[in-house]
């Protein structure tokens, strides 16, 4: 919010600003990494493990797919991606873009 209200704040990518940028990049990678691991589990590993009847694995990842009918597990990834975009809406600079992302 300070970047929007105070015009004399300048991020010059030096000293403390550089450290903040690195921390922000690392923190953005956490949800992206979680989403990609979930996609790998649901799209690649889950069908193989169901075929080999690995009940322990299926039970441990059931939190991803328990809301969906069998065969529609891909919607778990779509829902996770939607929720990630929804959480990024306040970061957008204009209120119109924020509302558009939430409504879409």
Phi and psi restraints in degrees (range 20) as a CNS / XPLOR table:
assign (resid 1 and name C) (resid 2 and name N)
       (resid 2 and name CA) (resid 2 and name C) 1.0 -67.5 20.0 2
assign (resid 2 and name N) (resid 2 and name CA)
       (resid 2 and name C) (resid 3 and name N) 1.0 -30.6 20.0 2
assign (resid 2 and name C) (resid 3 and name N)
       (resid 3 and name CA) (resid 3 and name C) 1.0 -67.5 20.0 2
assign (resid 3 and name N) (resid 3 and name CA)
       (resid 3 and name C) (resid 4 and name N) 1.0 -28.9 20.0 2
assign (resid 3 and name C) (resid 4 and name N)
       (resid 4 and name CA) (resid 4 and name C) 1.0 -81.7 20.0 2
assign (resid 4 and name N) (resid 4 and name CA)
       (resid 4 and name C) (resid 5 and name N) 1.0 -33.2 20.0 2
assign (resid 4 and name C) (resid 5 and name N)
       (resid 5 and name CA) (resid 5 and name C) 1.0 -95.9 20.0 2
assign (resid 5 and name N) (resid 5 and name CA)
       (resid 5 and name C) (resid 6 and name N) 1.0 -35.2 20.0 2
assign (resid 5 and name C) (resid 6 and name N)
       (resid 6 and name CA) (resid 6 and name C) 1.0 -107.6 20.0 2
assign (resid 6 and name N) (resid 6 and name CA)
       (resid 6 and name C) (resid 7 and name N) 1.0 118.0 20.0 2
assign (resid 6 and name C) (resid 7 and name N)
       (resid 7 and name CA) (resid 7 and name C) 1.0 -82.1 20.0 2
assign (resid 7 and name N) (resid 7 and name CA)
       (resid 7 and name C) (resid 8 and name N) 1.0 -12.9 20.0 2
assign (resid 7 and name C) (resid 8 and name N)
       (resid 8 and name CA) (resid 8 and name C) 1.0 -89.8 20.0 2
assign (resid 8 and name N) (resid 8 and name CA)
       (resid 8 and name C) (resid 9 and name N) 1.0 3.2 20.0 2
assign (resid 8 and name C) (resid 9 and name N)
       (resid 9 and name CA) (resid 9 and name C) 1.0 -83.5 20.0 2
assign (resid 9 and name N) (resid 9 and name CA)
       (resid 9 and name C) (resid 10 and name N) 1.0 122.9 20.0 2
assign (resid 9 and name C) (resid 10 and name N)
       (resid 10 and name CA) (resid 10 and name C) 1.0 -127.4 20.0 2
assign (resid 10 and name N) (resid 10 and name CA)
       (resid 10 and name C) (resid 11 and name N) 1.0 123.6 20.0 2
assign (resid 10 and name C) (resid 11 and name N)
       (resid 11 and name CA) (resid 11 and name C) 1.0 -87.3 20.0 2
assign (resid 11 and name N) (resid 11 and name CA)
       (resid 11 and name C) (resid 12 and name N) 1.0 110.1 20.0 2
assign (resid 11 and name C) (resid 12 and name N)
       (resid 12 and name CA) (resid 12 and name C) 1.0 -103.5 20.0 2
assign (resid 12 and name N) (resid 12 and name CA)
       (resid 12 and name C) (resid 13 and name N) 1.0 8.1 20.0 2
assign (resid 12 and name C) (resid 13 and name N)
       (resid 13 and name CA) (resid 13 and name C) 1.0 55.8 20.0 2
assign (resid 13 and name N) (resid 13 and name CA)
       (resid 13 and name C) (resid 14 and name N) 1.0 40.3 20.0 2
assign (resid 13 and name C) (resid 14 and name N)
       (resid 14 and name CA) (resid 14 and name C) 1.0 -133.9 20.0 2
assign (resid 14 and name N) (resid 14 and name CA)
       (resid 14 and name C) (resid 15 and name N) 1.0 153.7 20.0 2
assign (resid 14 and name C) (resid 15 and name N)
       (resid 15 and name CA) (resid 15 and name C) 1.0 53.7 20.0 2
assign (resid 15 and name N) (resid 15 and name CA)
       (resid 15 and name C) (resid 16 and name N) 1.0 -120.7 20.0 2
assign (resid 15 and name C) (resid 16 and name N)
       (resid 16 and name CA) (resid 16 and name C) 1.0 -69.8 20.0 2
assign (resid 16 and name N) (resid 16 and name CA)
       (resid 16 and name C) (resid 17 and name N) 1.0 -29.8 20.0 2
assign (resid 16 and name C) (resid 17 and name N)
       (resid 17 and name CA) (resid 17 and name C) 1.0 -66.0 20.0 2
assign (resid 17 and name N) (resid 17 and name CA)
       (resid 17 and name C) (resid 18 and name N) 1.0 -37.7 20.0 2
assign (resid 17 and name C) (resid 18 and name N)
       (resid 18 and name CA) (resid 18 and name C) 1.0 -65.8 20.0 2
assign (resid 18 and name N) (resid 18 and name CA)
       (resid 18 and name C) (resid 19 and name N) 1.0 -42.1 20.0 2
assign (resid 18 and name C) (resid 19 and name N)
       (resid 19 and name CA) (resid 19 and name C) 1.0 -63.7 20.0 2
assign (resid 19 and name N) (resid 19 and name CA)
       (resid 19 and name C) (resid 20 and name N) 1.0 -40.0 20.0 2
assign (resid 19 and name C) (resid 20 and name N)
       (resid 20 and name CA) (resid 20 and name C) 1.0 -63.5 20.0 2
assign (resid 20 and name N) (resid 20 and name CA)
       (resid 20 and name C) (resid 21 and name N) 1.0 -38.4 20.0 2
assign (resid 20 and name C) (resid 21 and name N)
       (resid 21 and name CA) (resid 21 and name C) 1.0 -65.9 20.0 2
assign (resid 21 and name N) (resid 21 and name CA)
       (resid 21 and name C) (resid 22 and name N) 1.0 -40.4 20.0 2
assign (resid 21 and name C) (resid 22 and name N)
       (resid 22 and name CA) (resid 22 and name C) 1.0 -64.7 20.0 2
assign (resid 22 and name N) (resid 22 and name CA)
       (resid 22 and name C) (resid 23 and name N) 1.0 -42.7 20.0 2
assign (resid 22 and name C) (resid 23 and name N)
       (resid 23 and name CA) (resid 23 and name C) 1.0 -63.9 20.0 2
assign (resid 23 and name N) (resid 23 and name CA)
       (resid 23 and name C) (resid 24 and name N) 1.0 -40.7 20.0 2
assign (resid 23 and name C) (resid 24 and name N)
       (resid 24 and name CA) (resid 24 and name C) 1.0 -64.0 20.0 2
assign (resid 24 and name N) (resid 24 and name CA)
       (resid 24 and name C) (resid 25 and name N) 1.0 -40.6 20.0 2
assign (resid 24 and name C) (resid 25 and name N)
       (resid 25 and name CA) (resid 25 and name C) 1.0 -63.2 20.0 2
assign (resid 25 and name N) (resid 25 and name CA)
       (resid 25 and name C) (resid 26 and name N) 1.0 -42.1 20.0 2
assign (resid 25 and name C) (resid 26 and name N)
       (resid 26 and name CA) (resid 26 and name C) 1.0 -66.2 20.0 2
assign (resid 26 and name N) (resid 26 and name CA)
       (resid 26 and name C) (resid 27 and name N) 1.0 -41.0 20.0 2
assign (resid 26 and name C) (resid 27 and name N)
       (resid 27 and name CA) (resid 27 and name C) 1.0 -70.2 20.0 2
assign (resid 27 and name N) (resid 27 and name CA)
       (resid 27 and name C) (resid 28 and name N) 1.0 -27.3 20.0 2
assign (resid 27 and name C) (resid 28 and name N)
       (resid 28 and name CA) (resid 28 and name C) 1.0 -72.0 20.0 2
assign (resid 28 and name N) (resid 28 and name CA)
       (resid 28 and name C) (resid 29 and name N) 1.0 -30.4 20.0 2
assign (resid 28 and name C) (resid 29 and name N)
       (resid 29 and name CA) (resid 29 and name C) 1.0 -70.5 20.0 2
assign (resid 29 and name N) (resid 29 and name CA)
       (resid 29 and name C) (resid 30 and name N) 1.0 -22.9 20.0 2
assign (resid 29 and name C) (resid 30 and name N)
       (resid 30 and name CA) (resid 30 and name C) 1.0 -63.7 20.0 2
assign (resid 30 and name N) (resid 30 and name CA)
       (resid 30 and name C) (resid 31 and name N) 1.0 -53.2 20.0 2
assign (resid 30 and name C) (resid 31 and name N)
       (resid 31 and name CA) (resid 31 and name C) 1.0 -67.8 20.0 2
assign (resid 31 and name N) (resid 31 and name CA)
       (resid 31 and name C) (resid 32 and name N) 1.0 -32.8 20.0 2
assign (resid 31 and name C) (resid 32 and name N)
       (resid 32 and name CA) (resid 32 and name C) 1.0 -66.4 20.0 2
assign (resid 32 and name N) (resid 32 and name CA)
       (resid 32 and name C) (resid 33 and name N) 1.0 -41.2 20.0 2
assign (resid 32 and name C) (resid 33 and name N)
       (resid 33 and name CA) (resid 33 and name C) 1.0 -63.7 20.0 2
assign (resid 33 and name N) (resid 33 and name CA)
       (resid 33 and name C) (resid 34 and name N) 1.0 -42.2 20.0 2
assign (resid 33 and name C) (resid 34 and name N)
       (resid 34 and name CA) (resid 34 and name C) 1.0 -62.2 20.0 2
assign (resid 34 and name N) (resid 34 and name CA)
       (resid 34 and name C) (resid 35 and name N) 1.0 -42.8 20.0 2
assign (resid 34 and name C) (resid 35 and name N)
       (resid 35 and name CA) (resid 35 and name C) 1.0 -64.2 20.0 2
assign (resid 35 and name N) (resid 35 and name CA)
       (resid 35 and name C) (resid 36 and name N) 1.0 -40.6 20.0 2
assign (resid 35 and name C) (resid 36 and name N)
       (resid 36 and name CA) (resid 36 and name C) 1.0 -70.5 20.0 2
assign (resid 36 and name N) (resid 36 and name CA)
       (resid 36 and name C) (resid 37 and name N) 1.0 -36.9 20.0 2
assign (resid 36 and name C) (resid 37 and name N)
       (resid 37 and name CA) (resid 37 and name C) 1.0 -66.4 20.0 2
assign (resid 37 and name N) (resid 37 and name CA)
       (resid 37 and name C) (resid 38 and name N) 1.0 -40.7 20.0 2
assign (resid 37 and name C) (resid 38 and name N)
       (resid 38 and name CA) (resid 38 and name C) 1.0 -63.9 20.0 2
assign (resid 38 and name N) (resid 38 and name CA)
       (resid 38 and name C) (resid 39 and name N) 1.0 -39.7 20.0 2
assign (resid 38 and name C) (resid 39 and name N)
       (resid 39 and name CA) (resid 39 and name C) 1.0 -64.0 20.0 2
assign (resid 39 and name N) (resid 39 and name CA)
       (resid 39 and name C) (resid 40 and name N) 1.0 -42.1 20.0 2
assign (resid 39 and name C) (resid 40 and name N)
       (resid 40 and name CA) (resid 40 and name C) 1.0 -63.1 20.0 2
assign (resid 40 and name N) (resid 40 and name CA)
       (resid 40 and name C) (resid 41 and name N) 1.0 -42.6 20.0 2
assign (resid 40 and name C) (resid 41 and name N)
       (resid 41 and name CA) (resid 41 and name C) 1.0 -65.2 20.0 2
assign (resid 41 and name N) (resid 41 and name CA)
       (resid 41 and name C) (resid 42 and name N) 1.0 -46.6 20.0 2
assign (resid 41 and name C) (resid 42 and name N)
       (resid 42 and name CA) (resid 42 and name C) 1.0 -74.2 20.0 2
assign (resid 42 and name N) (resid 42 and name CA)
       (resid 42 and name C) (resid 43 and name N) 1.0 -40.6 20.0 2
assign (resid 42 and name C) (resid 43 and name N)
       (resid 43 and name CA) (resid 43 and name C) 1.0 -85.9 20.0 2
assign (resid 43 and name N) (resid 43 and name CA)
       (resid 43 and name C) (resid 44 and name N) 1.0 -30.8 20.0 2
assign (resid 43 and name C) (resid 44 and name N)
       (resid 44 and name CA) (resid 44 and name C) 1.0 -111.6 20.0 2
assign (resid 44 and name N) (resid 44 and name CA)
       (resid 44 and name C) (resid 45 and name N) 1.0 -53.2 20.0 2
assign (resid 44 and name C) (resid 45 and name N)
       (resid 45 and name CA) (resid 45 and name C) 1.0 -76.0 20.0 2
assign (resid 45 and name N) (resid 45 and name CA)
       (resid 45 and name C) (resid 46 and name N) 1.0 -41.4 20.0 2
assign (resid 45 and name C) (resid 46 and name N)
       (resid 46 and name CA) (resid 46 and name C) 1.0 -59.7 20.0 2
assign (resid 46 and name N) (resid 46 and name CA)
       (resid 46 and name C) (resid 47 and name N) 1.0 -46.3 20.0 2
assign (resid 46 and name C) (resid 47 and name N)
       (resid 47 and name CA) (resid 47 and name C) 1.0 -62.5 20.0 2
assign (resid 47 and name N) (resid 47 and name CA)
       (resid 47 and name C) (resid 48 and name N) 1.0 -37.8 20.0 2
assign (resid 47 and name C) (resid 48 and name N)
       (resid 48 and name CA) (resid 48 and name C) 1.0 -65.4 20.0 2
assign (resid 48 and name N) (resid 48 and name CA)
       (resid 48 and name C) (resid 49 and name N) 1.0 -43.2 20.0 2
assign (resid 48 and name C) (resid 49 and name N)
       (resid 49 and name CA) (resid 49 and name C) 1.0 -71.1 20.0 2
assign (resid 49 and name N) (resid 49 and name CA)
       (resid 49 and name C) (resid 50 and name N) 1.0 -33.6 20.0 2
assign (resid 49 and name C) (resid 50 and name N)
       (resid 50 and name CA) (resid 50 and name C) 1.0 -66.5 20.0 2
assign (resid 50 and name N) (resid 50 and name CA)
       (resid 50 and name C) (resid 51 and name N) 1.0 -40.3 20.0 2
assign (resid 50 and name C) (resid 51 and name N)
       (resid 51 and name CA) (resid 51 and name C) 1.0 -64.9 20.0 2
assign (resid 51 and name N) (resid 51 and name CA)
       (resid 51 and name C) (resid 52 and name N) 1.0 -35.5 20.0 2
assign (resid 51 and name C) (resid 52 and name N)
       (resid 52 and name CA) (resid 52 and name C) 1.0 -89.8 20.0 2
assign (resid 52 and name N) (resid 52 and name CA)
       (resid 52 and name C) (resid 53 and name N) 1.0 5.4 20.0 2
assign (resid 52 and name C) (resid 53 and name N)
       (resid 53 and name CA) (resid 53 and name C) 1.0 59.3 20.0 2
assign (resid 53 and name N) (resid 53 and name CA)
       (resid 53 and name C) (resid 54 and name N) 1.0 46.9 20.0 2
assign (resid 53 and name C) (resid 54 and name N)
       (resid 54 and name CA) (resid 54 and name C) 1.0 -88.4 20.0 2
assign (resid 54 and name N) (resid 54 and name CA)
       (resid 54 and name C) (resid 55 and name N) 1.0 88.9 20.0 2
assign (resid 54 and name C) (resid 55 and name N)
       (resid 55 and name CA) (resid 55 and name C) 1.0 -68.0 20.0 2
assign (resid 55 and name N) (resid 55 and name CA)
       (resid 55 and name C) (resid 56 and name N) 1.0 -34.8 20.0 2
assign (resid 55 and name C) (resid 56 and name N)
       (resid 56 and name CA) (resid 56 and name C) 1.0 -63.9 20.0 2
assign (resid 56 and name N) (resid 56 and name CA)
       (resid 56 and name C) (resid 57 and name N) 1.0 -42.9 20.0 2
assign (resid 56 and name C) (resid 57 and name N)
       (resid 57 and name CA) (resid 57 and name C) 1.0 -65.7 20.0 2
assign (resid 57 and name N) (resid 57 and name CA)
       (resid 57 and name C) (resid 58 and name N) 1.0 -45.0 20.0 2
assign (resid 57 and name C) (resid 58 and name N)
       (resid 58 and name CA) (resid 58 and name C) 1.0 -62.3 20.0 2
assign (resid 58 and name N) (resid 58 and name CA)
       (resid 58 and name C) (resid 59 and name N) 1.0 -39.4 20.0 2
assign (resid 58 and name C) (resid 59 and name N)
       (resid 59 and name CA) (resid 59 and name C) 1.0 -68.0 20.0 2
assign (resid 59 and name N) (resid 59 and name CA)
       (resid 59 and name C) (resid 60 and name N) 1.0 -35.0 20.0 2
assign (resid 59 and name C) (resid 60 and name N)
       (resid 60 and name CA) (resid 60 and name C) 1.0 -74.9 20.0 2
assign (resid 60 and name N) (resid 60 and name CA)
       (resid 60 and name C) (resid 61 and name N) 1.0 -23.4 20.0 2
assign (resid 60 and name C) (resid 61 and name N)
       (resid 61 and name CA) (resid 61 and name C) 1.0 -107.5 20.0 2
assign (resid 61 and name N) (resid 61 and name CA)
       (resid 61 and name C) (resid 62 and name N) 1.0 13.0 20.0 2
assign (resid 61 and name C) (resid 62 and name N)
       (resid 62 and name CA) (resid 62 and name C) 1.0 -67.4 20.0 2
assign (resid 62 and name N) (resid 62 and name CA)
       (resid 62 and name C) (resid 63 and name N) 1.0 -18.8 20.0 2
assign (resid 62 and name C) (resid 63 and name N)
       (resid 63 and name CA) (resid 63 and name C) 1.0 -64.4 20.0 2
assign (resid 63 and name N) (resid 63 and name CA)
       (resid 63 and name C) (resid 64 and name N) 1.0 -20.5 20.0 2
assign (resid 63 and name C) (resid 64 and name N)
       (resid 64 and name CA) (resid 64 and name C) 1.0 -80.9 20.0 2
assign (resid 64 and name N) (resid 64 and name CA)
       (resid 64 and name C) (resid 65 and name N) 1.0 -35.3 20.0 2
assign (resid 64 and name C) (resid 65 and name N)
       (resid 65 and name CA) (resid 65 and name C) 1.0 -119.9 20.0 2
assign (resid 65 and name N) (resid 65 and name CA)
       (resid 65 and name C) (resid 66 and name N) 1.0 5.8 20.0 2
assign (resid 65 and name C) (resid 66 and name N)
       (resid 66 and name CA) (resid 66 and name C) 1.0 -70.0 20.0 2
assign (resid 66 and name N) (resid 66 and name CA)
       (resid 66 and name C) (resid 67 and name N) 1.0 -15.0 20.0 2
assign (resid 66 and name C) (resid 67 and name N)
       (resid 67 and name CA) (resid 67 and name C) 1.0 -87.3 20.0 2
assign (resid 67 and name N) (resid 67 and name CA)
       (resid 67 and name C) (resid 68 and name N) 1.0 -9.8 20.0 2
assign (resid 67 and name C) (resid 68 and name N)
       (resid 68 and name CA) (resid 68 and name C) 1.0 -115.7 20.0 2
assign (resid 68 and name N) (resid 68 and name CA)
       (resid 68 and name C) (resid 69 and name N) 1.0 152.3 20.0 2
assign (resid 68 and name C) (resid 69 and name N)
       (resid 69 and name CA) (resid 69 and name C) 1.0 -69.5 20.0 2
assign (resid 69 and name N) (resid 69 and name CA)
       (resid 69 and name C) (resid 70 and name N) 1.0 156.4 20.0 2
assign (resid 69 and name C) (resid 70 and name N)
       (resid 70 and name CA) (resid 70 and name C) 1.0 -59.4 20.0 2
assign (resid 70 and name N) (resid 70 and name CA)
       (resid 70 and name C) (resid 71 and name N) 1.0 134.3 20.0 2
assign (resid 70 and name C) (resid 71 and name N)
       (resid 71 and name CA) (resid 71 and name C) 1.0 97.4 20.0 2
assign (resid 71 and name N) (resid 71 and name CA)
       (resid 71 and name C) (resid 72 and name N) 1.0 -12.6 20.0 2
assign (resid 71 and name C) (resid 72 and name N)
       (resid 72 and name CA) (resid 72 and name C) 1.0 -115.9 20.0 2
assign (resid 72 and name N) (resid 72 and name CA)
       (resid 72 and name C) (resid 73 and name N) 1.0 31.7 20.0 2
assign (resid 72 and name C) (resid 73 and name N)
       (resid 73 and name CA) (resid 73 and name C) 1.0 -67.7 20.0 2
assign (resid 73 and name N) (resid 73 and name CA)
       (resid 73 and name C) (resid 74 and name N) 1.0 -21.7 20.0 2
assign (resid 73 and name C) (resid 74 and name N)
       (resid 74 and name CA) (resid 74 and name C) 1.0 -63.7 20.0 2
assign (resid 74 and name N) (resid 74 and name CA)
       (resid 74 and name C) (resid 75 and name N) 1.0 -23.6 20.0 2
assign (resid 74 and name C) (resid 75 and name N)
       (resid 75 and name CA) (resid 75 and name C) 1.0 -68.7 20.0 2
assign (resid 75 and name N) (resid 75 and name CA)
       (resid 75 and name C) (resid 76 and name N) 1.0 -19.3 20.0 2
assign (resid 75 and name C) (resid 76 and name N)
       (resid 76 and name CA) (resid 76 and name C) 1.0 -64.8 20.0 2
assign (resid 76 and name N) (resid 76 and name CA)
       (resid 76 and name C) (resid 77 and name N) 1.0 -39.8 20.0 2
assign (resid 76 and name C) (resid 77 and name N)
       (resid 77 and name CA) (resid 77 and name C) 1.0 -69.6 20.0 2
assign (resid 77 and name N) (resid 77 and name CA)
       (resid 77 and name C) (resid 78 and name N) 1.0 -39.7 20.0 2
assign (resid 77 and name C) (resid 78 and name N)
       (resid 78 and name CA) (resid 78 and name C) 1.0 -62.7 20.0 2
assign (resid 78 and name N) (resid 78 and name CA)
       (resid 78 and name C) (resid 79 and name N) 1.0 -40.9 20.0 2
assign (resid 78 and name C) (resid 79 and name N)
       (resid 79 and name CA) (resid 79 and name C) 1.0 -67.8 20.0 2
assign (resid 79 and name N) (resid 79 and name CA)
       (resid 79 and name C) (resid 80 and name N) 1.0 -39.4 20.0 2
assign (resid 79 and name C) (resid 80 and name N)
       (resid 80 and name CA) (resid 80 and name C) 1.0 -64.3 20.0 2
assign (resid 80 and name N) (resid 80 and name CA)
       (resid 80 and name C) (resid 81 and name N) 1.0 -40.5 20.0 2
assign (resid 80 and name C) (resid 81 and name N)
       (resid 81 and name CA) (resid 81 and name C) 1.0 -66.3 20.0 2
assign (resid 81 and name N) (resid 81 and name CA)
       (resid 81 and name C) (resid 82 and name N) 1.0 -39.7 20.0 2
assign (resid 81 and name C) (resid 82 and name N)
       (resid 82 and name CA) (resid 82 and name C) 1.0 -62.4 20.0 2
assign (resid 82 and name N) (resid 82 and name CA)
       (resid 82 and name C) (resid 83 and name N) 1.0 -43.3 20.0 2
assign (resid 82 and name C) (resid 83 and name N)
       (resid 83 and name CA) (resid 83 and name C) 1.0 -66.0 20.0 2
assign (resid 83 and name N) (resid 83 and name CA)
       (resid 83 and name C) (resid 84 and name N) 1.0 -35.3 20.0 2
assign (resid 83 and name C) (resid 84 and name N)
       (resid 84 and name CA) (resid 84 and name C) 1.0 -65.8 20.0 2
assign (resid 84 and name N) (resid 84 and name CA)
       (resid 84 and name C) (resid 85 and name N) 1.0 -42.3 20.0 2
assign (resid 84 and name C) (resid 85 and name N)
       (resid 85 and name CA) (resid 85 and name C) 1.0 -66.0 20.0 2
assign (resid 85 and name N) (resid 85 and name CA)
       (resid 85 and name C) (resid 86 and name N) 1.0 -37.1 20.0 2
assign (resid 85 and name C) (resid 86 and name N)
       (resid 86 and name CA) (resid 86 and name C) 1.0 -64.4 20.0 2
assign (resid 86 and name N) (resid 86 and name CA)
       (resid 86 and name C) (resid 87 and name N) 1.0 -37.1 20.0 2
assign (resid 86 and name C) (resid 87 and name N)
       (resid 87 and name CA) (resid 87 and name C) 1.0 -74.1 20.0 2
assign (resid 87 and name N) (resid 87 and name CA)
       (resid 87 and name C) (resid 88 and name N) 1.0 -19.5 20.0 2
assign (resid 87 and name C) (resid 88 and name N)
       (resid 88 and name CA) (resid 88 and name C) 1.0 -87.4 20.0 2
assign (resid 88 and name N) (resid 88 and name CA)
       (resid 88 and name C) (resid 89 and name N) 1.0 -4.9 20.0 2
assign (resid 88 and name C) (resid 89 and name N)
       (resid 89 and name CA) (resid 89 and name C) 1.0 -59.6 20.0 2
assign (resid 89 and name N) (resid 89 and name CA)
       (resid 89 and name C) (resid 90 and name N) 1.0 -41.1 20.0 2
assign (resid 89 and name C) (resid 90 and name N)
       (resid 90 and name CA) (resid 90 and name C) 1.0 -66.3 20.0 2
assign (resid 90 and name N) (resid 90 and name CA)
       (resid 90 and name C) (resid 91 and name N) 1.0 -14.4 20.0 2
assign (resid 90 and name C) (resid 91 and name N)
       (resid 91 and name CA) (resid 91 and name C) 1.0 -77.1 20.0 2
assign (resid 91 and name N) (resid 91 and name CA)
       (resid 91 and name C) (resid 92 and name N) 1.0 -23.8 20.0 2
assign (resid 91 and name C) (resid 92 and name N)
       (resid 92 and name CA) (resid 92 and name C) 1.0 -64.8 20.0 2
assign (resid 92 and name N) (resid 92 and name CA)
       (resid 92 and name C) (resid 93 and name N) 1.0 144.4 20.0 2
assign (resid 92 and name C) (resid 93 and name N)
       (resid 93 and name CA) (resid 93 and name C) 1.0 -71.2 20.0 2
assign (resid 93 and name N) (resid 93 and name CA)
       (resid 93 and name C) (resid 94 and name N) 1.0 -32.8 20.0 2
assign (resid 93 and name C) (resid 94 and name N)
       (resid 94 and name CA) (resid 94 and name C) 1.0 -107.8 20.0 2
assign (resid 94 and name N) (resid 94 and name CA)
       (resid 94 and name C) (resid 95 and name N) 1.0 151.9 20.0 2
assign (resid 94 and name C) (resid 95 and name N)
       (resid 95 and name CA) (resid 95 and name C) 1.0 -68.0 20.0 2
assign (resid 95 and name N) (resid 95 and name CA)
       (resid 95 and name C) (resid 96 and name N) 1.0 -33.1 20.0 2
assign (resid 95 and name C) (resid 96 and name N)
       (resid 96 and name CA) (resid 96 and name C) 1.0 -64.9 20.0 2
assign (resid 96 and name N) (resid 96 and name CA)
       (resid 96 and name C) (resid 97 and name N) 1.0 -42.8 20.0 2
assign (resid 96 and name C) (resid 97 and name N)
       (resid 97 and name CA) (resid 97 and name C) 1.0 -66.3 20.0 2
assign (resid 97 and name N) (resid 97 and name CA)
       (resid 97 and name C) (resid 98 and name N) 1.0 -37.5 20.0 2
assign (resid 97 and name C) (resid 98 and name N)
       (resid 98 and name CA) (resid 98 and name C) 1.0 -62.4 20.0 2
assign (resid 98 and name N) (resid 98 and name CA)
       (resid 98 and name C) (resid 99 and name N) 1.0 -48.4 20.0 2
assign (resid 98 and name C) (resid 99 and name N)
       (resid 99 and name CA) (resid 99 and name C) 1.0 -65.6 20.0 2
assign (resid 99 and name N) (resid 99 and name CA)
       (resid 99 and name C) (resid 100 and name N) 1.0 -37.4 20.0 2
assign (resid 99 and name C) (resid 100 and name N)
       (resid 100 and name CA) (resid 100 and name C) 1.0 -63.7 20.0 2
assign (resid 100 and name N) (resid 100 and name CA)
       (resid 100 and name C) (resid 101 and name N) 1.0 -43.1 20.0 2
assign (resid 100 and name C) (resid 101 and name N)
       (resid 101 and name CA) (resid 101 and name C) 1.0 -65.4 20.0 2
assign (resid 101 and name N) (resid 101 and name CA)
       (resid 101 and name C) (resid 102 and name N) 1.0 -39.0 20.0 2
assign (resid 101 and name C) (resid 102 and name N)
       (resid 102 and name CA) (resid 102 and name C) 1.0 -66.6 20.0 2
assign (resid 102 and name N) (resid 102 and name CA)
       (resid 102 and name C) (resid 103 and name N) 1.0 -41.0 20.0 2
assign (resid 102 and name C) (resid 103 and name N)
       (resid 103 and name CA) (resid 103 and name C) 1.0 -74.0 20.0 2
assign (resid 103 and name N) (resid 103 and name CA)
       (resid 103 and name C) (resid 104 and name N) 1.0 -32.7 20.0 2
